[in-house]
Amino acid sequence: MRCPRCRGFMVVDHFTDMQSDSGPLWLRAWRCVNCGEVVEPGITVLRRAQRSRLARLVARLKKGSSHVPESVPLGV
């Protein structure tokens, strides 16, 4: 598997989820040996949702930026 960030070599690694309510939870994920990127299904879902929210915000800002502000005299 290739790293989605740097195209480096990925290895399977074990991590501990300390935020689980039922105590520590071990999980397996892919980790890049070059840049340290961690790829796990839960992380991927959250990142995808964050990107779509960001894309919607950018689209909304672009849509509103077509308004040309009227010129205001600066009183010279």
Jmol script that loads the backbone (N, CA, C; Angstrom):
load data "model"
ATOM      1  N   MET A   1       0.847  -1.177   0.000  1.00  0.00           N
ATOM      2  CA  MET A   1       0.000   0.000   0.000  1.00  0.00           C
ATOM      3  C   MET A   1       0.892   1.240   0.000  1.00  0.00           C
ATOM      4  N   ARG A   2       0.473   2.266  -0.733  1.00  0.00           N
ATOM      5  CA  ARG A   2       1.203   3.525  -0.822  1.00  0.00           C
ATOM      6  C   ARG A   2       0.504   4.594   0.019  1.00  0.00           C
ATOM      7  N   CYS A   3       1.288   5.455   0.611  1.00  0.00           N
ATOM      8  CA  CYS A   3       0.769   6.537   1.446  1.00  0.00           C
ATOM      9  C   CYS A   3       0.013   7.540   0.580  1.00  0.00           C
ATOM     10  N   PRO A   4      -1.199   7.943   0.990  1.00  0.00           N
ATOM     11  CA  PRO A   4      -1.950   8.918   0.210  1.00  0.00           C
ATOM     12  C   PRO A   4      -1.341  10.318   0.256  1.00  0.00           C
ATOM     13  N   ARG A   5      -0.488  10.593   1.238  1.00  0.00           N
ATOM     14  CA  ARG A   5       0.109  11.920   1.366  1.00  0.00           C
ATOM     15  C   ARG A   5       1.439  12.038   0.620  1.00  0.00           C
ATOM     16  N   CYS A   6       2.361  11.055   0.832  1.00  0.00           N
ATOM     17  CA  CYS A   6       3.701  11.193   0.237  1.00  0.00           C
ATOM     18  C   CYS A   6       4.064  10.050  -0.711  1.00  0.00           C
ATOM     19  N   ARG A   7       3.158   9.115  -0.909  1.00  0.00           N
ATOM     20  CA  ARG A   7       3.366   7.932  -1.768  1.00  0.00           C
ATOM     21  C   ARG A   7       4.441   7.007  -1.207  1.00  0.00           C
ATOM     22  N   GLY A   8       4.738   7.109   0.098  1.00  0.00           N
ATOM     23  CA  GLY A   8       5.733   6.264   0.753  1.00  0.00           C
ATOM     24  C   GLY A   8       5.184   4.881   1.088  1.00  0.00           C
ATOM     25  N   PHE A   9       6.015   4.075   1.716  1.00  0.00           N
ATOM     26  CA  PHE A   9       5.678   2.700   2.072  1.00  0.00           C
ATOM     27  C   PHE A   9       4.869   2.666   3.371  1.00  0.00           C
ATOM     28  N   MET A  10       3.756   1.942   3.362  1.00  0.00           N
ATOM     29  CA  MET A  10       2.884   1.829   4.536  1.00  0.00           C
ATOM     30  C   MET A  10       3.067   0.465   5.191  1.00  0.00           C
ATOM     31  N   VAL A  11       3.027   0.451   6.533  1.00  0.00           N
ATOM     32  CA  VAL A  11       3.096  -0.788   7.297  1.00  0.00           C
ATOM     33  C   VAL A  11       1.923  -0.824   8.267  1.00  0.00           C
ATOM     34  N   VAL A  12       1.538  -2.027   8.676  1.00  0.00           N
ATOM     35  CA  VAL A  12       0.479  -2.171   9.671  1.00  0.00           C
ATOM     36  C   VAL A  12       1.085  -1.904  11.043  1.00  0.00           C
ATOM     37  N   ASP A  13       0.399  -1.092  11.845  1.00  0.00           N
ATOM     38  CA  ASP A  13       0.882  -0.766  13.181  1.00  0.00           C
ATOM     39  C   ASP A  13      -0.294  -0.879  14.149  1.00  0.00           C
ATOM     40  N   HIS A  14      -0.004  -0.981  15.428  1.00  0.00           N
ATOM     41  CA  HIS A  14      -1.034  -1.092  16.458  1.00  0.00           C
ATOM     42  C   HIS A  14      -1.055   0.187  17.285  1.00  0.00           C
ATOM     43  N   PHE A  15      -2.260   0.696  17.541  1.00  0.00           N
ATOM     44  CA  PHE A  15      -2.450   1.928  18.289  1.00  0.00           C
ATOM     45  C   PHE A  15      -3.438   1.700  19.414  1.00  0.00           C
ATOM     46  N   THR A  16      -3.399   2.562  20.425  1.00  0.00           N
ATOM     47  CA  THR A  16      -4.342   2.498  21.539  1.00  0.00           C
ATOM     48  C   THR A  16      -5.253   3.708  21.481  1.00  0.00           C
ATOM     49  N   ASP A  17      -6.566   3.467  21.500  1.00  0.00           N
ATOM     50  CA  ASP A  17      -7.552   4.543  21.532  1.00  0.00           C
ATOM     51  C   ASP A  17      -7.869   4.819  22.997  1.00  0.00           C
ATOM     52  N   MET A  18      -7.342   5.908  23.523  1.00  0.00           N
ATOM     53  CA  MET A  18      -7.518   6.225  24.945  1.00  0.00           C
ATOM     54  C   MET A  18      -8.832   6.963  25.220  1.00  0.00           C
ATOM     55  N   GLN A  19      -9.567   7.379  24.198  1.00  0.00           N
ATOM     56  CA  GLN A  19     -10.795   8.127  24.418  1.00  0.00           C
ATOM     57  C   GLN A  19     -12.028   7.240  24.455  1.00  0.00           C
ATOM     58  N   SER A  20     -11.849   5.944  24.359  1.00  0.00           N
ATOM     59  CA  SER A  20     -12.988   5.028  24.416  1.00  0.00           C
ATOM     60  C   SER A  20     -13.562   5.021  25.825  1.00  0.00           C
ATOM     61  N   ASP A  21     -14.901   5.036  25.949  1.00  0.00           N
ATOM     62  CA  ASP A  21     -15.550   5.028  27.258  1.00  0.00           C
ATOM     63  C   ASP A  21     -15.354   3.714  28.008  1.00  0.00           C
ATOM     64  N   SER A  22     -15.122   2.651  27.272  1.00  0.00           N
ATOM     65  CA  SER A  22     -14.996   1.339  27.906  1.00  0.00           C
ATOM     66  C   SER A  22     -13.546   1.002  28.252  1.00  0.00           C
ATOM     67  N   GLY A  23     -12.667   1.986  28.256  1.00  0.00           N
ATOM     68  CA  GLY A  23     -11.261   1.744  28.554  1.00  0.00           C
ATOM     69  C   GLY A  23     -10.441   1.742  27.282  1.00  0.00           C
ATOM     70  N   PRO A  24      -9.137   1.484  27.417  1.00  0.00           N
ATOM     71  CA  PRO A  24      -8.271   1.488  26.227  1.00  0.00           C
ATOM     72  C   PRO A  24      -8.706   0.443  25.202  1.00  0.00           C
ATOM     73  N   LEU A  25      -8.650   0.819  23.960  1.00  0.00           N
ATOM     74  CA  LEU A  25      -9.051  -0.057  22.869  1.00  0.00           C
ATOM     75  C   LEU A  25      -7.908  -0.127  21.869  1.00  0.00           C
ATOM     76  N   TRP A  26      -7.443  -1.335  21.555  1.00  0.00           N
ATOM     77  CA  TRP A  26      -6.378  -1.512  20.582  1.00  0.00           C
ATOM     78  C   TRP A  26      -6.969  -1.535  19.186  1.00  0.00           C
ATOM     79  N   LEU A  27      -6.291  -0.894  18.255  1.00  0.00           N
ATOM     80  CA  LEU A  27      -6.740  -0.950  16.873  1.00  0.00           C
ATOM     81  C   LEU A  27      -5.534  -1.036  15.949  1.00  0.00           C
ATOM     82  N   ARG A  28      -5.776  -1.614  14.788  1.00  0.00           N
ATOM     83  CA  ARG A  28      -4.738  -1.734  13.765  1.00  0.00           C
ATOM     84  C   ARG A  28      -4.993  -0.700  12.695  1.00  0.00           C
ATOM     85  N   ALA A  29      -3.928  -0.084  12.221  1.00  0.00           N
ATOM     86  CA  ALA A  29      -4.037   0.929  11.172  1.00  0.00           C
ATOM     87  C   ALA A  29      -2.769   0.905  10.337  1.00  0.00           C
ATOM     88  N   TRP A  30      -2.836   1.515   9.183  1.00  0.00           N
ATOM     89  CA  TRP A  30      -1.668   1.642   8.318  1.00  0.00           C
ATOM     90  C   TRP A  30      -0.912   2.899   8.709  1.00  0.00           C
ATOM     91  N   ARG A  31       0.430   2.810   8.796  1.00  0.00           N
ATOM     92  CA  ARG A  31       1.276   3.951   9.114  1.00  0.00           C
ATOM     93  C   ARG A  31       2.383   4.057   8.075  1.00  0.00           C
ATOM     94  N   CYS A  32       2.624   5.268   7.585  1.00  0.00           N
ATOM     95  CA  CYS A  32       3.666   5.496   6.590  1.00  0.00           C
ATOM     96  C   CYS A  32       5.020   5.583   7.286  1.00  0.00           C
ATOM     97  N   VAL A  33       5.993   4.851   6.793  1.00  0.00           N
ATOM     98  CA  VAL A  33       7.322   4.892   7.396  1.00  0.00           C
ATOM     99  C   VAL A  33       8.073   6.170   7.004  1.00  0.00           C
ATOM    100  N   ASN A  34       7.627   6.880   5.962  1.00  0.00           N
ATOM    101  CA  ASN A  34       8.292   8.123   5.539  1.00  0.00           C
ATOM    102  C   ASN A  34       7.786   9.334   6.311  1.00  0.00           C
ATOM    103  N   CYS A  35       6.472   9.561   6.264  1.00  0.00           N
ATOM    104  CA  CYS A  35       5.926  10.797   6.834  1.00  0.00           C
ATOM    105  C   CYS A  35       5.108  10.585   8.104  1.00  0.00           C
ATOM    106  N   GLY A  36       4.788   9.347   8.454  1.00  0.00           N
ATOM    107  CA  GLY A  36       4.044   9.083   9.681  1.00  0.00           C
ATOM    108  C   GLY A  36       2.534   9.165   9.542  1.00  0.00           C
ATOM    109  N   GLU A  37       2.025   9.385   8.349  1.00  0.00           N
ATOM    110  CA  GLU A  37       0.573   9.426   8.108  1.00  0.00           C
ATOM    111  C   GLU A  37      -0.067   8.135   8.606  1.00  0.00           C
ATOM    112  N   VAL A  38      -1.197   8.244   9.317  1.00  0.00           N
ATOM    113  CA  VAL A  38      -1.925   7.079   9.810  1.00  0.00           C
ATOM    114  C   VAL A  38      -3.243   6.988   9.059  1.00  0.00           C
ATOM    115  N   VAL A  39      -3.511   5.820   8.478  1.00  0.00           N
ATOM    116  CA  VAL A  39      -4.745   5.598   7.724  1.00  0.00           C
ATOM    117  C   VAL A  39      -5.502   4.465   8.388  1.00  0.00           C
ATOM    118  N   GLU A  40      -6.722   4.770   8.807  1.00  0.00           N
ATOM    119  CA  GLU A  40      -7.603   3.814   9.474  1.00  0.00           C
ATOM    120  C   GLU A  40      -9.019   4.165   9.043  1.00  0.00           C
ATOM    121  N   PRO A  41      -9.920   3.202   8.899  1.00  0.00           N
ATOM    122  CA  PRO A  41     -11.266   3.520   8.384  1.00  0.00           C
ATOM    123  C   PRO A  41     -11.973   4.652   9.125  1.00  0.00           C
ATOM    124  N   GLY A  42     -11.893   4.689  10.445  1.00  0.00           N
ATOM    125  CA  GLY A  42     -12.553   5.754  11.205  1.00  0.00           C
ATOM    126  C   GLY A  42     -11.961   7.118  10.907  1.00  0.00           C
ATOM    127  N   ILE A  43     -10.648   7.182  10.802  1.00  0.00           N
ATOM    128  CA  ILE A  43      -9.966   8.436  10.486  1.00  0.00           C
ATOM    129  C   ILE A  43     -10.351   8.889   9.081  1.00  0.00           C
ATOM    130  N   THR A  44     -10.400   7.954   8.145  1.00  0.00           N
ATOM    131  CA  THR A  44     -10.742   8.269   6.760  1.00  0.00           C
ATOM    132  C   THR A  44     -12.140   8.864   6.658  1.00  0.00           C
ATOM    133  N   VAL A  45     -13.099   8.292   7.381  1.00  0.00           N
ATOM    134  CA  VAL A  45     -14.478   8.801   7.357  1.00  0.00           C
ATOM    135  C   VAL A  45     -14.531  10.225   7.905  1.00  0.00           C
ATOM    136  N   LEU A  46     -13.852  10.471   9.023  1.00  0.00           N
ATOM    137  CA  LEU A  46     -13.862  11.810   9.613  1.00  0.00           C
ATOM    138  C   LEU A  46     -13.194  12.839   8.707  1.00  0.00           C
ATOM    139  N   ARG A  47     -12.091  12.469   8.075  1.00  0.00           N
ATOM    140  CA  ARG A  47     -11.409  13.398   7.173  1.00  0.00           C
ATOM    141  C   ARG A  47     -12.258  13.707   5.955  1.00  0.00           C
ATOM    142  N   ARG A  48     -12.951  12.705   5.436  1.00  0.00           N
ATOM    143  CA  ARG A  48     -13.813  12.911   4.268  1.00  0.00           C
ATOM    144  C   ARG A  48     -14.946  13.877   4.624  1.00  0.00           C
ATOM    145  N   ALA A  49     -15.542  13.712   5.809  1.00  0.00           N
ATOM    146  CA  ALA A  49     -16.620  14.600   6.239  1.00  0.00           C
ATOM    147  C   ALA A  49     -16.102  16.019   6.429  1.00  0.00           C
ATOM    148  N   GLN A  50     -14.902  16.155   6.988  1.00  0.00           N
ATOM    149  CA  GLN A  50     -14.328  17.472   7.197  1.00  0.00           C
ATOM    150  C   GLN A  50     -14.056  18.159   5.866  1.00  0.00           C
ATOM    151  N   ARG A  51     -13.542  17.413   4.885  1.00  0.00           N
ATOM    152  CA  ARG A  51     -13.271  17.994   3.565  1.00  0.00           C
ATOM    153  C   ARG A  51     -14.556  18.458   2.896  1.00  0.00           C
ATOM    154  N   SER A  52     -15.652  17.681   3.048  1.00  0.00           N
ATOM    155  CA  SER A  52     -16.899  18.081   2.396  1.00  0.00           C
ATOM    156  C   SER A  52     -17.478  19.329   3.061  1.00  0.00           C
ATOM    157  N   ARG A  53     -17.346  19.454   4.393  1.00  0.00           N
ATOM    158  CA  ARG A  53     -17.807  20.673   5.064  1.00  0.00           C
ATOM    159  C   ARG A  53     -16.992  21.871   4.609  1.00  0.00           C
ATOM    160  N   LEU A  54     -15.675  21.685   4.474  1.00  0.00           N
ATOM    161  CA  LEU A  54     -14.810  22.765   4.019  1.00  0.00           C
ATOM    162  C   LEU A  54     -15.154  23.165   2.586  1.00  0.00           C
ATOM    163  N   ALA A  55     -15.420  22.182   1.729  1.00  0.00           N
ATOM    164  CA  ALA A  55     -15.770  22.470   0.337  1.00  0.00           C
ATOM    165  C   ALA A  55     -17.079  23.257   0.264  1.00  0.00           C
ATOM    166  N   ARG A  56     -18.065  22.896   1.105  1.00  0.00           N
ATOM    167  CA  ARG A  56     -19.328  23.637   1.121  1.00  0.00           C
ATOM    168  C   ARG A  56     -19.113  25.075   1.583  1.00  0.00           C
ATOM    169  N   LEU A  57     -18.251  25.274   2.582  1.00  0.00           N
ATOM    170  CA  LEU A  57     -17.974  26.614   3.086  1.00  0.00           C
ATOM    171  C   LEU A  57     -17.289  27.457   2.012  1.00  0.00           C
ATOM    172  N   VAL A  58     -16.309  26.888   1.330  1.00  0.00           N
ATOM    173  CA  VAL A  58     -15.605  27.610   0.266  1.00  0.00           C
ATOM    174  C   VAL A  58     -16.572  27.971  -0.853  1.00  0.00           C
ATOM    175  N   ALA A  59     -17.438  27.042  -1.231  1.00  0.00           N
ATOM    176  CA  ALA A  59     -18.414  27.317  -2.288  1.00  0.00           C
ATOM    177  C   ALA A  59     -19.359  28.440  -1.872  1.00  0.00           C
ATOM    178  N   ARG A  60     -19.771  28.441  -0.610  1.00  0.00           N
ATOM    179  CA  ARG A  60     -20.668  29.482  -0.122  1.00  0.00           C
ATOM    180  C   ARG A  60     -19.959  30.841  -0.120  1.00  0.00           C
ATOM    181  N   LEU A  61     -18.672  30.857   0.264  1.00  0.00           N
ATOM    182  CA  LEU A  61     -17.923  32.113   0.259  1.00  0.00           C
ATOM    183  C   LEU A  61     -17.698  32.624  -1.152  1.00  0.00           C
ATOM    184  N   LYS A  62     -17.412  31.708  -2.088  1.00  0.00           N
ATOM    185  CA  LYS A  62     -17.228  32.124  -3.477  1.00  0.00           C
ATOM    186  C   LYS A  62     -18.516  32.677  -4.053  1.00  0.00           C
ATOM    187  N   LYS A  63     -19.624  32.058  -3.692  1.00  0.00           N
ATOM    188  CA  LYS A  63     -20.924  32.494  -4.195  1.00  0.00           C
ATOM    189  C   LYS A  63     -21.223  33.915  -3.726  1.00  0.00           C
ATOM    190  N   GLY A  64     -20.874  34.220  -2.497  1.00  0.00           N
ATOM    191  CA  GLY A  64     -21.135  35.547  -1.952  1.00  0.00           C
ATOM    192  C   GLY A  64     -20.111  36.588  -2.368  1.00  0.00           C
ATOM    193  N   SER A  65     -18.972  36.176  -2.917  1.00  0.00           N
ATOM    194  CA  SER A  65     -17.919  37.126  -3.258  1.00  0.00           C
ATOM    195  C   SER A  65     -18.149  37.811  -4.601  1.00  0.00           C
ATOM    196  N   SER A  66     -19.187  37.467  -5.338  1.00  0.00           N
ATOM    197  CA  SER A  66     -19.448  38.111  -6.623  1.00  0.00           C
ATOM    198  C   SER A  66     -19.979  39.525  -6.432  1.00  0.00           C
ATOM    199  N   HIS A  67     -20.349  39.857  -5.208  1.00  0.00           N
ATOM    200  CA  HIS A  67     -20.837  41.204  -4.902  1.00  0.00           C
ATOM    201  C   HIS A  67     -19.676  42.199  -4.987  1.00  0.00           C
ATOM    202  N   VAL A  68     -19.846  43.228  -5.800  1.00  0.00           N
ATOM    203  CA  VAL A  68     -18.808  44.255  -5.958  1.00  0.00           C
ATOM    204  C   VAL A  68     -19.127  45.382  -4.986  1.00  0.00           C
ATOM    205  N   PRO A  69     -18.228  45.678  -4.066  1.00  0.00           N
ATOM    206  CA  PRO A  69     -18.517  46.753  -3.113  1.00  0.00           C
ATOM    207  C   PRO A  69     -18.553  48.100  -3.820  1.00  0.00           C
ATOM    208  N   GLU A  70     -19.468  48.961  -3.373  1.00  0.00           N
ATOM    209  CA  GLU A  70     -19.545  50.280  -3.996  1.00  0.00           C
ATOM    210  C   GLU A  70     -18.356  51.104  -3.524  1.00  0.00           C
ATOM    211  N   SER A  71     -17.944  52.046  -4.345  1.00  0.00           N
ATOM    212  CA  SER A  71     -16.789  52.862  -3.999  1.00  0.00           C
ATOM    213  C   SER A  71     -17.197  53.884  -2.937  1.00  0.00           C
ATOM    214  N   VAL A  72     -16.300  54.100  -2.022  1.00  0.00           N
ATOM    215  CA  VAL A  72     -16.558  55.043  -0.935  1.00  0.00           C
ATOM    216  C   VAL A  72     -15.489  56.144  -1.013  1.00  0.00           C
ATOM    217  N   PRO A  73     -15.897  57.403  -1.126  1.00  0.00           N
ATOM    218  CA  PRO A  73     -14.904  58.477  -1.177  1.00  0.00           C
ATOM    219  C   PRO A  73     -14.163  58.572   0.161  1.00  0.00           C
ATOM    220  N   LEU A  74     -12.868  58.842   0.096  1.00  0.00           N
ATOM    221  CA  LEU A  74     -12.055  58.885   1.293  1.00  0.00           C
ATOM    222  C   LEU A  74     -11.851  60.289   1.842  1.00  0.00           C
ATOM    223  N   GLY A  75     -12.552  61.253   1.380  1.00  0.00           N
ATOM    224  CA  GLY A  75     -12.492  62.612   1.930  1.00  0.00           C
ATOM    225  C   GLY A  75     -11.102  63.227   1.921  1.00  0.00           C
ATOM    226  N   VAL A  76     -10.677  63.664   0.790  1.00  0.00           N
ATOM    227  CA  VAL A  76      -9.370  64.306   0.663  1.00  0.00           C
ATOM    228  C   VAL A  76      -9.439  65.791   0.761  1.00  0.00           C
TER     229      VAL A  76
END
end "model"
wireframe off; spacefill off
backbone 0.3
color backbone group
